[in-house]
Amino acid sequence: MSAFLQWRKFVFFDKEAVKDPVDNGKNFVLPAGISACDSGRGHIVLGDMDGKIWLMTRSLQLTSFQAYKLRVTHIYQLKQHSILVSVGQDEQGINPLVKVWNLDKKDSGNPLCTRIFPAIPGNKPTEVSCLSVHENLNFMAIGFTDGSVVLTKGDITRDRHSKTLTLHEGTSPVTGLAFRQVAKVTNLFVATLEKVYCYTLSIKEYPKIELDTHGCALHCSSLADPSQDSQFIVAGDECVYLYQPDERGPCFAFDGHKLLAHWHRGYLFLLIRDTKSPNKSAFGSRESSPSEKQLLTIYDLDNKFIAYSASLDDVIDVVAEWGSFYILTRDGKMFVLQEKDTQTKLEMLFKKNLFVMAINLAKSQHLDSDGLSEIFRQYGDHLYLKGDHDGAIQQYIRTIGKLEPSYVIRKFLDAQRIHNLTAYLQALHRQSLANADHTTLLLNCYTKLKDSSKLEEFIKSSESEVHFDVEIAIKVLRQAGYHSHAVFLAEKHMHHEWYLKIQLEDLKNYQEGLRYIGRLPFEQAECTMKHYGKTLMHNVPEGTTLLLKGLCTNYQPSGEKDSEERRRVNKANSEEFIPIFTNNRRELKAFLEHMIEVDPRSPQGVYDTLLELRLQDWAHEQDLERKKVLQGEALSLLRSDNTVFDKALVLCQMHNFKEGVLYLYEKGKLYQQIMHYHMQNEEYGKVVEACKRYGDQESCLWEQALGYFARKEEDCKAYISEVLHHIDQNNLMPPLLVVQTLAHNSTATLSVIKDYLISKLQRESQQIEDDERKIRQYREDTANLRSEIQELKTSAKIFQKTKCNMCNSPLELPSVHFLCNHSFHQHCFESYAESEAECPTCTPENRKVMDMLRAQDQKRDLHDHFNRQLRSSNDGFSVVADYFGRGVFNKLTLVTDLPGNKSVGSLEGNLQRDLLIHTKRHS
């Protein structure tokens, strides 16, 4: 029960007397003898004691028609239809008639009366006390003074489509009726002087419930709108009760003798007799003397205040139409109550600092969010000035989304109010309206308050409840020293970089950091290891090496059972991770050996680095057995052909790895470098061995070896003899050049080259004898040829061949014979001969001979010209260089060499010898 005295009074309505539109300045005058009134469909409907019904328009134009012969007692205007139901009398006595009027249709200029029937419960005539019609036109209820209620069901505008029954019988007069429709349930509330009932009309049996044992006076009941759940309002003398169809609802302690109760647009209108007036009977309460004072009060039940209150004289009724309320009085006056606009009401409340009431009013008036936010702000400012910071922050929280957060934050930056600021910032984050600065400020508030529980609640919220910038939160927590909270946040929201930064740089938890990296996707794990690899290698070398081995072979994130990441082969470039192993030779070597074992196609940098490590181990090893093993490992790496030649050679030279250097020289066909290497180390036997091994590829090695031994002052006779033997066997150097080379060696006596010179002279003598024998042979051959030519010129040639030399068939005329004793069929000759003057069989051999002769003539001319030029020149070396540049000394290859013909080769060899001797002489 709400106490009336606790409710504040306001003047939210402006009362004015309605002026006559025709005669300005004078009050509008109602028709005399008003007995009933209602409103709806753009009219105020009045019934008078002369049986007329008056229709008043908004422009205060009055029209009337004679509805009854005697009087009109009740009027009900439907709100959704232009249907008017009236009760009146056409004759003396108790004989009330119900008439239904269609205001949209006319009959002789008056509204059409669609139905007339007597209002009699049973056979006993009685007066009608109240009337109600359902908006769907299917129900009409008529209450009587004898306690009866008659219900008309069906189309109330037609006789044939409806039926009438007595719904309720009692002893107490019926004072109020109201239909309630919610969804498909239809209820009829019945109020009497003593009780309140509710009938359910949507059920065939019309079940009845007695709601209360006290009723109300006539016209003191009404039906609320859906804002009050369509409850039935009963205004008793002590309280106002609200009823649901099945129970009594709340009640309000509004004292006073009630004369009238209405519900209009969310307001309860109560007309109460002034306490100074004499008492009247309950049922006849509306029959008042002309001097009676009445108090009209308008209540807002939702917001618990009195919107208006005024003392009036002899009120007939209060109706609502055209957006205003109209008060009709018995002296013919009409007053209009114009409700103030919402903003004016709010300003009135603000002046009295009634912010809570203003908020409730704004909500009930469906004020937009901007308007509500402004009220919350003003309320918050008011509470802040009063020192109620807790209350103020709650109001400011309700402005989030409309009011700039900085307006509130500036007010609460004082350390004494940090908990209020924290509450506001939390609300800001919950609504996802916080920026990075707000997150930073909130976390700083938590850390200043040392409120770990709130901090944990904030950062451990579920994914759908995260309303802050996670990265900013991590930064702030890290700076404040809340590393465990920062790590939790980073791991939960997959901020891998921040997680590892805190674990490795702040917490120094290297093992956990390594475990975390192993769970990352390939690209992130690779990037992270490049960044933190050196740190991890320094602190957890074995685990880091193991992770790198997996990363560079076929990386699979730990903890993932079956995913696209696991099905794809991921392999990092192992060469890029070599710098991570600084000062960790053992782990680096294990890593590189693992890589070349599982992936022989590893980058060359892997092999080069491993080679360097193996050479370092070999160079520092003192145990001969172990050193031999390391040497084999290094050589096997070189033989794998995966190292870069230049780098490998430099590494071998830096570490003085003889076997590797020689292998690489041999691999690169650097035979002279092999010779020089042995020469630098004065390995005489190795020098000779190198000449034997590679002399066929580079014959100059023997000459270099001879020059090397010739410069040695030591006794190298044995090596010189061996070298000279090979030079002699292969005719690699002219004898004079050999003698000149050895002339600088004091230990090389004549005995050293004695055998060489003797052998050379013997070979030259043998060559001279062979040449002289060939000359004799050539002379004999020449003489025989000349005699044969002479014979051919002077004697006849008899051709006795019987077969063709081409097809080997017997000769037939015509035939062709040659002096070389070859004969051919003419058709065979014409088919195979290239020239008519040459024998097809002898032509190839003759061409060889001619080619040889031409070559000899050319060389003979070239040799003579070269010798003349060489003798006449002051710089013989430049002449030789010029001839070499023109390719003169390139070996001339004939199509075929004649058997036993070595003169050409001898000529070329003699030319070279003469060239070398002559060049030596001039040098």
C-alpha positions, 0 to 999 in steps of 0.5 A: 500500500502506497501512502498518499501523503508521501507523494509529491505534488506538481503542476504538470497541467495547465487549466484554462476555461474553454472560450467560445470560438464565436464570441471571443472573450466569453466562456463556452457554455454547454447545453443545459441538463447534461445527464451523461457524457463520453468521448471518442472518434473525434467527438465529445458526446453529451446526453441531456434530460430532454432526450437529445444527444449532442456531438461536439467537434474539436472546433466546439461546434455542437450538433444534436439529434433527438435520441429519446422522447424523455431523457438520456441516462447513459452513453458509451462511445466506442474508441475503435468504431463510430458506434455509439450506445445509449440508454434512455427513456421514451415513456414514463415509468421504468422502461429503459431502452438501449439504442445503438447508433452508427455515427458514420451513417445518416438517416434523415440527417441524423445518425442511423439507429441500427438497433433498439431493445429494452434493457430489462433483466428478467421480467421485473423492470429496473433502472440501468446503473452502468453500461460497457461495450467491448471494442470488438462489438461482440459483447455488451454488458448492462448493469442494473440497480437490482444487482443484475448484469445482462450480457449481450453476445454477438453482433451488438449492432443487429438483433438477429445476430446476437443473444441476451442473457442474465450473466450476474444476479445479486442484491447490491446495485451494480456500479461499474462494468469493464471488459478486458481483452488480453490475447484471446482471453476476454474478461468482464469485471463487475463492481457493486457497492459491496463486492468485485467479481470477474467473469471469463467470457472466453470460456463457455461456462463463463466462470466467475471469481469473487475478487473482493468483498468491498465495492465502490460507488457509481462511476468510481471504477475504470479499466487501466491501459496496458501500462498497468497490465489492463487492471480493473481500478476500484476507487473506495473511500479509503483506498484505490484497488487494482485487480487482475482477473484472478486476484487483487493487485496493488492498492493505494491509500488515497483517502476521501469520498470518491465521486469519480474515477477515470483512467486516461493515458497513463493517469488516474483521475480521481474526483473527491468530495471536499472534506468540508462538504456534507456526506452523501449516500454512496450510490447517489454520490454524483447528485451534489448540491450547487454549492458543493466543492470537489477536488480533482486529483491526477495521479501518476501511479508508475512514478508515484507523484501527483501530476495535478490537483485543483478544487472545482465546483460541481463536476459532471465528468472528465473526458479525454479527447484531442490530446487534452482532458476536458472537465465538464461542470453543471454550471455549463462551463468546460475547462481544458487541462493541457499537459505540459511537455516533457522537457518542461516537466523535467526542468521543474523536477531539476529545479527541485533536484528530483532527479530520480523522479525525472529519470522515471518520468523520462522513461515513462514518457519514452524519452530518447537515450540522449535525453535520458543521458543528459538527466543522468549527467545532471543527477551525477553532477548534483550528487558529486557536488553533494559529496556522494561520489558513489552515487554520482559514479553510478549515474555517470555510468548510465551516461556511457555511450553518450557522455564523453568519458573524459568529463567523468574521468577528470572529476575522479582522478583524485587518489581518494576517489580511485575506486569510483574511477575504477567502477566507471572504467570497468563499466566503460570496458563492459560496453566495449567503448574503452580505448587504449588510454582507458584500459591503461588507466583502469589497469593502473587503478587496479595496481594502485589499489593492489586489487588482485582479485579484480585484476584477475577477474578483468583479465580472465574474462571469457573471449566474448566478454573481452572489451579492452585492447589486450596488447595495451593491457599486457604492456601496462601489467608488464610495466607495473610488475604483474608479470604472471597476469601479463603472461596469462593474458598474452597466452590466452589471447595468443599474443606470442611476441608479448608472451615470450618477451615477458617470459624470456626478458623479465621472468627469465623462464627460458624452459617455458619460453622454449616449450611455448615456441614449440607449440607455435605455428611454423612461421611464428616459431621460425621468426621467434627463434631468429629473434630469441635464438641466441638467448635460448642457446646461451641458457638452454643449449640442448633444448634449443638445439633440439627445437632447431633440428625439428624446425629445419627438418619437418616441423610439427607444432606440439599439442596439435593432433591433426590439422592442416599445419601437421599435414604440410611439410614445414622446413626452415633454412638451416643456414639462417640459424647458424649465427645463433650458435655463437660460443656453442661449438658443440651444439652447432656441430651436432646441429650441422651433422644432424642436418646433413644426415637427414637432408643431404641437400642442405645449403652449402653454408651448412657444409662450409661451417661444419667443415670449418668446425671439423678442421678446427677440431682436427687442428687442435687434436693432440691424439694421433688416432683421434686426429686421423679419425677427424682427418677422415671426417673432414675429407669425407665432407670435402668429397661430398661435393656440397662445399663451396670450392673457394671457401673450402680451399681457404679453410684448408689453407688456414688450418694447414690441412694438407690432404684437403688442400691437395684434394681440392687442387686435384679436384679443381685440376690445379696441377701446377698448384699441387707442384708448387705446394710440394715445392714449398714444402720441399717434398722432392719425391712428391714433386716427381710423383706429381709430375708422373701423375699429372704430366700427361694433362700438363707437360710443362710440369716436367719443365717446372720440376727441372727448373725447380731442382736446378735451382736447388743447391742440394744434391738432387742428382737422382731427381734431376736424372729421373726428370731428364729421363721423362723429358727425353722419353717424351721429347719435352724440351730441346737439349740446349734449353735443358743444358741452359736450365741446369747450368745454374746448378753447381751440383749438377755436373756433366755426369748428370746429363751425360746419359741424357745427351748421349741418348739425345744424340743417338736419337738424333743420329738415328733420325738422320739415318731414317731421313736419309733412307727415306730420301733415297727411297723417295729418289728411287720412287721419283726415278721410277715414276719419271720412267713410267711417265716417259714410257706412257708418253712414248709407248702405246698402252694396251688395255687388257682388262676384261671386267669393270672396276666399278661393278666387277661385271664383264666389260662391254662396249662402250667402255672407258679406260685409264692409264692407271689400268682401271676400266669401266662401263661407260654408264658406270663411269658416268654414274660415279665419276666426279670429273671426266679427266680423273679415274673414280678409283684413284681420285681419293688417293690423288687428292690426299697426295695433292693436299700433302704437297700443298701443305708442305709448300705452304709450310716451307714458304712460312718457315723461310719467311719466319726465319728471315723475319726473325733474323732481321728483327731486333726483338725476336720475342715479339716476332714469335709472339706475333706468330703465336697470336695468329695461330701459325704454330697450331698443329696442322691436321691432314685428312690422312697421313701417308704411311711412314710419312714423318717428315711433316712432323719432323719439320714442325718439331725442328721448327719448334726446336729452332724457335726455342733455341733462337729465342733462348739465344736472343734472350 
